Amino acid sequence: MEIITKNSQETQKLGQGIGFKLKPKKILALYGDLGAGKTTFLQGLAKGLGVKRRVISPTFVFLKEYPILDGSIFYHLDLYRIENSKDALGLGLKEIFDDPKAIVVIEWADKIEGLLPKKRTDIYFDYLSDQERKITIKRKMILYIDTSDSLETKVGLGNKIYKFETRDHKSQKLLFLIDKILKKNKKSIEDISEIKINLGPGSFTGLRVGISVANTLSWALDIPINNKRQLLTPKYESSS
């Protein structure tokens, strides 16, 4: 999603609207040059969350915490002054990202790209003029695979499910369908943050192909399958 804001008030209002809808366990990674609008957006977002204190970019403190009335915690990370991801290792990022009460927003997220969780929303800020900004929001998505039916393949992306008539399940054909759906939705394979797969019961060949593709993508993208990081075992239909 791409949005053009005409001034700082619109940028802040956009952040406020997003903040109003945010729930715990959400991570936003912000990208953009100095003056691109990240902090302005962040101030609006904090207001939408109900944070009473004024949010500013800290000068020498990388991390600030703000309590929210519903019991959750807003973590603001500003990593402008770090050189690389090694400088951030002492911040306890894993604990913050895993905190079930946390809402995390990271300015200069590109500096810890390798440490960022796959399940997150990336927001890019581009300077267009003294007032205008282009803000691009890219949400990581869940890929759903169901090859349990010997005559039909289901592939889902986000909240959309696509059905295809299938006479024979093959890994190459399934990968082609996934690629086709990604292109249809103007997404790339890197936008997938997690895989959900139907483990059966179902046809032997279909489940084997689906799980093989899911395992391959999980390994290549370093993302979980059904919330696990392990090989999955299908449940085949009984032949009796």
C-alpha positions as CSV (number, residue, x, y, z in Angstrom):
1,M,0.0,0.0,0.0
2,E,1.4,3.4,-1.0
3,I,0.2,6.7,0.5
4,I,1.2,10.3,-0.3
5,T,0.9,12.7,2.6
6,K,0.7,16.4,1.7
7,N,2.2,17.7,5.0
8,S,3.4,16.7,8.5
9,Q,-0.1,16.8,9.9
10,E,-1.3,14.2,7.4
11,T,1.8,12.0,8.1
12,Q,1.0,12.2,11.8
13,K,-2.7,11.5,11.2
14,L,-1.8,8.4,9.2
15,G,0.4,7.2,12.1
16,Q,-2.4,7.9,14.6
17,G,-4.9,5.8,12.6
18,I,-2.5,2.9,12.4
19,G,-1.7,3.2,16.1
20,F,-5.4,3.1,17.0
21,K,-5.7,-0.3,15.4
22,L,-2.4,-1.9,16.6
23,K,-2.6,-4.8,19.0
24,P,0.2,-6.4,21.1
25,K,2.7,-8.7,19.3
26,K,3.0,-6.2,16.4
27,I,6.3,-5.1,15.1
28,L,6.8,-2.2,12.7
29,A,10.1,-1.6,11.0
30,L,10.6,1.9,9.6
31,Y,13.0,2.8,6.8
32,G,13.9,6.2,5.4
33,D,16.5,9.0,5.4
34,L,16.7,11.8,7.9
35,G,13.7,14.1,7.5
36,A,11.6,11.6,5.6
37,G,8.9,11.6,8.2
38,K,9.6,8.6,10.5
39,T,9.5,10.5,13.8
40,T,6.4,12.5,12.8
41,F,4.6,9.3,11.9
42,L,5.8,7.7,15.1
43,Q,4.4,10.6,17.2
44,G,1.0,10.1,15.6
45,L,1.2,6.4,16.1
46,A,1.9,6.8,19.8
47,K,-1.1,9.1,20.1
48,G,-3.3,6.5,18.5
49,L,-2.0,3.9,21.0
50,G,-3.0,6.2,23.9
51,V,0.5,7.1,25.0
52,K,0.3,10.3,27.1
53,R,4.0,11.2,27.1
54,R,5.5,13.0,24.2
55,V,7.5,10.7,22.0
56,I,10.8,12.1,20.6
57,S,13.8,10.4,19.0
58,P,16.2,9.8,21.8
59,T,19.7,11.3,21.3
60,F,21.9,8.6,23.0
61,V,19.3,6.1,24.3
62,F,18.5,3.4,21.8
63,L,15.3,2.2,23.5
64,K,12.4,3.8,25.3
65,E,9.4,2.1,26.8
66,Y,5.9,3.7,27.1
67,P,3.1,2.0,29.1
68,I,-0.3,1.8,27.5
69,L,-3.6,1.8,29.5
70,D,-4.6,-1.7,28.3
71,G,-1.5,-3.1,29.9
72,S,0.6,-3.5,26.8
73,I,3.9,-1.7,26.3
74,F,5.0,0.5,23.4
75,Y,8.8,0.0,22.7
76,H,10.4,2.7,20.6
77,L,13.8,1.8,19.2
78,D,15.8,4.5,17.4
79,L,19.0,2.9,16.0
80,Y,20.4,5.9,14.1
81,R,23.6,6.0,16.1
82,I,24.5,2.3,15.9
83,E,27.0,1.1,13.3
84,N,25.7,-2.4,12.7
85,S,23.6,-5.2,14.2
86,K,26.4,-6.2,16.6
87,D,25.9,-2.9,18.5
88,A,22.2,-3.8,19.1
89,L,22.9,-7.2,20.6
90,G,22.9,-5.9,24.2
91,L,19.4,-4.4,23.9
92,G,17.6,-7.6,24.6
93,L,15.8,-7.5,21.2
94,K,14.7,-11.2,21.2
95,E,13.0,-10.7,24.6
96,I,11.3,-7.6,23.3
97,F,10.2,-9.2,20.1
98,D,8.9,-12.2,22.0
99,D,7.0,-10.2,24.7
100,P,3.3,-10.9,24.3
101,K,2.4,-7.5,25.5
102,A,4.8,-5.6,23.2
103,I,4.1,-3.2,20.4
104,V,7.5,-2.5,18.8
105,V,8.4,0.3,16.4
106,I,12.0,0.5,15.0
107,E,13.5,3.5,13.4
108,W,16.5,2.8,11.1
109,A,15.5,-0.8,11.0
110,D,17.9,-1.5,8.1
111,K,20.8,-1.4,10.6
112,I,19.5,-4.7,12.2
113,E,18.0,-6.3,9.2
114,G,19.4,-9.7,10.1
115,L,18.0,-9.6,13.6
116,L,14.4,-8.6,12.6
117,P,11.7,-11.1,13.0
118,K,10.1,-12.4,9.7
119,K,6.6,-11.6,11.0
120,R,6.5,-7.8,10.9
121,T,5.3,-4.8,8.8
122,D,7.8,-2.8,6.9
123,I,7.1,0.9,6.3
124,Y,9.2,3.0,3.9
125,F,9.4,6.8,3.9
126,D,10.4,8.8,0.9
127,Y,11.0,12.5,0.7
128,L,9.1,14.0,-2.3
129,S,9.2,17.8,-1.4
130,D,9.4,20.1,1.6
131,Q,5.9,18.9,2.6
132,E,5.1,15.8,0.7
133,R,6.1,12.3,1.7
134,K,5.5,8.9,0.1
135,I,4.8,6.2,2.6
136,T,4.8,2.5,1.5
137,I,3.4,-0.1,3.8
138,K,4.4,-3.8,3.2
139,R,2.9,-6.4,5.5
140,K,4.5,-9.8,5.8
141,M,2.0,-12.5,4.8
142,I,1.0,-16.1,5.6
143,L,1.1,-18.6,2.8
144,Y,-1.5,-21.4,3.1
145,I,-1.0,-24.7,1.3
146,D,-3.7,-27.5,1.0
147,T,-2.9,-30.5,-1.2
148,S,-4.9,-33.0,0.7
149,D,-7.5,-33.4,-2.0
150,S,-6.4,-35.5,-5.0
151,L,-8.5,-33.4,-7.4
152,E,-7.9,-29.9,-6.0
153,T,-5.1,-27.7,-4.8
154,K,-5.8,-24.7,-2.5
155,V,-3.2,-22.0,-2.1
156,G,-3.9,-19.0,0.2
157,L,-2.1,-15.7,0.6
158,G,-3.1,-13.5,3.5
159,N,-6.9,-13.7,3.6
160,K,-7.4,-14.9,0.0
161,I,-7.8,-18.6,-0.9
162,Y,-7.3,-19.7,-4.5
163,K,-8.5,-23.1,-5.8
164,F,-7.1,-25.0,-8.7
165,E,-8.2,-28.2,-10.4
166,T,-5.4,-30.8,-10.0
167,R,-5.1,-34.2,-11.7
168,D,-1.6,-34.9,-10.4
169,H,0.3,-33.2,-7.6
170,K,3.9,-32.2,-8.4
171,S,6.3,-29.9,-6.5
172,Q,7.2,-27.9,-9.6
173,K,3.5,-27.3,-10.4
174,L,2.7,-26.2,-6.8
175,L,5.7,-23.8,-6.9
176,F,4.4,-22.4,-10.2
177,L,1.0,-21.8,-8.7
178,I,2.5,-20.1,-5.6
179,D,4.6,-17.8,-7.9
180,K,1.5,-17.0,-10.0
181,I,-0.5,-16.0,-6.9
182,L,2.3,-13.9,-5.6
183,K,2.6,-12.0,-8.9
184,K,-1.2,-11.6,-9.0
185,N,-1.1,-9.9,-5.6
186,K,2.1,-7.9,-6.5
187,K,4.1,-9.7,-3.8
188,S,7.4,-11.4,-3.8
189,I,8.4,-14.6,-2.1
190,E,10.3,-12.6,0.5
191,D,6.9,-11.1,1.7
192,I,5.9,-14.5,3.2
193,S,6.4,-14.6,6.9
194,E,4.9,-18.0,7.8
195,I,3.5,-21.1,6.1
196,K,0.3,-22.8,7.2
197,I,-0.3,-26.3,5.7
198,N,-3.1,-28.9,5.9
199,L,-1.4,-32.0,7.2
200,G,-4.3,-34.3,6.4
201,P,-5.8,-36.8,6.4
202,G,-5.6,-36.8,2.6
203,S,-4.0,-38.4,-0.4
204,F,-0.5,-39.7,0.0
205,T,1.0,-38.0,-3.1
206,G,-0.8,-34.7,-2.4
207,L,0.3,-34.4,1.2
208,R,3.9,-35.5,0.4
209,V,4.2,-32.8,-2.3
210,G,2.7,-30.0,-0.2
211,I,4.9,-30.8,2.8
212,S,8.0,-31.1,0.6
213,V,7.4,-27.6,-0.9
214,A,6.5,-26.1,2.5
215,N,9.7,-27.5,4.1
216,T,11.8,-26.2,1.2
217,L,10.4,-22.7,1.4
218,S,10.7,-22.8,5.2
219,W,14.4,-23.7,5.0
220,A,15.1,-21.2,2.2
221,L,13.3,-18.2,3.8
222,D,14.0,-19.2,7.4
223,I,10.3,-19.0,8.4
224,P,8.1,-21.3,10.5
225,I,5.5,-23.9,9.3
226,N,2.4,-24.2,11.5
227,N,4.3,-22.2,14.1
228,K,7.1,-24.8,14.2
229,R,10.6,-25.0,12.8
230,Q,10.8,-28.8,12.0
231,L,9.9,-31.3,9.4
232,L,6.1,-32.1,9.4
233,T,4.5,-35.5,9.3
234,P,1.4,-36.0,7.2
235,K,-1.7,-38.0,8.2
236,Y,-2.6,-40.2,5.3
237,E,-6.1,-41.5,4.6
238,S,-6.6,-45.1,5.5
239,S,-6.8,-47.4,2.6
240,S,-9.1,-49.8,4.4
